[in-house]
């Protein structure tokens, strides 16, 4: 029997079942809180945060989609909602008129500034307070290895 066909141990089975449950619980808690307090989904908040780091230059929609772990079509709908609220605006690229960038508006920056501290408190309470005593650098490395392993597996198909 090869190593990859070896049955999962009880501990491995527990990790396999708990990891998606933990991620889902975190994302739902964050999404529900942001929606209730600020009318933003977790993805919308993340898009605003990413755009706030773009120094007023905005972000090409395809790259913003990658940053937010969304398909381009889903990101386009997200930007539609944010644009309808005046939180972002679309701009055509100066060198490539086909390229569309999302740019954070002043109003969007204000919403992000208001939502940020409350969201940070929730992230600390629901995630980092639960990791007290855990080597976060090692955990980040483990998570990175999981992502890279999954990406390699997808590329093989």
N, C-alpha and C positions, 0 to 999 in steps of 0.2 A: 504494500500500500504506500503510495507516495505521500509526502508531507501535506500537500494541499487537500488530500482526501481523508485525512485523519479527522475523526469526529471532534467536535468542539467540546472542550472541558466545560464543567458547570460554570466556572468563572468567565470563560470566553462567551458562553451563551448569555450570561447575565449582561456583559458589556454589549454584546450584539443587540440585545433587546432594549437596553436602557439608553444607549447613545441616541437613537432617533427620538425616543420619548423625551429625553432631556432637551434636545435641540428644539423639538416641537413646543414643549412647555415654555421654554424661554422666549421663543419668537412670538408665541400667542400672548404671553404676559406683556411683552414689550409693545406688541401691536395694539392690544386692547387698551393699554394705558395711553399710548400716543393718540389713538383714535378718540378716546373719551375726553382727554384733556385738550387736545390741539387739532382734532379733525384730520390727523395725518396717519397714514399707514406706516409700518416699519420701513417699507421700501421707499416711500416718499420722504421720510425723515432721513434715511441713508443717502438718497439722491441729493437732498438739500445740503447735508453735511459734506458730501464729496464735492459739490459745486462750490461750497464755501472755501474749500482748500485750493480752488483753481485760480485764485488771485484775480477775479473779475474777468478772466479769459473764457470761462465756461469750459464745457467738456463736450467733445463730439459724442453724439448719442450712442454710437456703437461702443465707445469706451466707457461711457456712463453705465450702459447695460452690463458690461463685464464687471465693473466696480460694484454694482448692485445685485449681481448674480441673477440677472434677468435676461430673457431673450430680447432682441431688438424691438420686436413688435410689442412685447409687454412694457418695455421701457418707454416706448413712444406713447402708449396709453397713459403711463404714469406721468410723463411730462405734459401730456394733454391736460390731465387733472390739475397739476401744479400750475400750469400756464393759465387755466381758467380762473384760478384763485389769485392770479397776479404774483405768484411766488417765484416763478421762473419765466424766462422768455426764450424763444428760439431765435437764433441768428444764423444767417448763411455765412460760410467761410469766405474770407476775402480772396484767398488764392484759389480755392475750389468751391465754386458756388453750389455744388451738389452736396457738400458736407454741411450738416446742420449741427449746431452746437446749442446746448442748453446753458443758459447763463442765469445765475441767481440774481433776483431783483433785490432792491432795498427792503421791500416788504417781506420777501422770503428770508432775508438775513435776520429780520426782526422776529419772525416766527421761530426760526432756528435758535436764536438767542434766548427766546422765552422758553422753548421746549427743552433745550439742551441740559440745563441743570437738573430738572426733574427727571429726565431720561437717564442721566448719569447716576442719580441716586438709585433709580430702579435697577439699573445694570449692576451697580455695586451690591445692592441688597439681594438680587436674584442670582447673580453669578459669582462675583468675586468674594463676597462674604462666605459663600459655600466652599470656597477653595482655600480657606485659611490653612496655612501650614503646607500647602502644595507648592512645589517648585514651578512657578509660572513659566519660566524660561524653558524648562524641560517639557512642560505641557504644550507650550506653543510649538516646540520642535516636533513633538509627537503628532499634533494636529496637522502640521505642515507635511509630515511624512505620510499621513493618511490621505491628504489631498493629492499629493504627488503619486501615490500608489494607485488611487482611484483614476487619476488622469491617465496614467500609463495603461491601466486595464481598459479604459475606454478607447485609447489609441490603437490597441491590439485588435479590436473588433473590426 
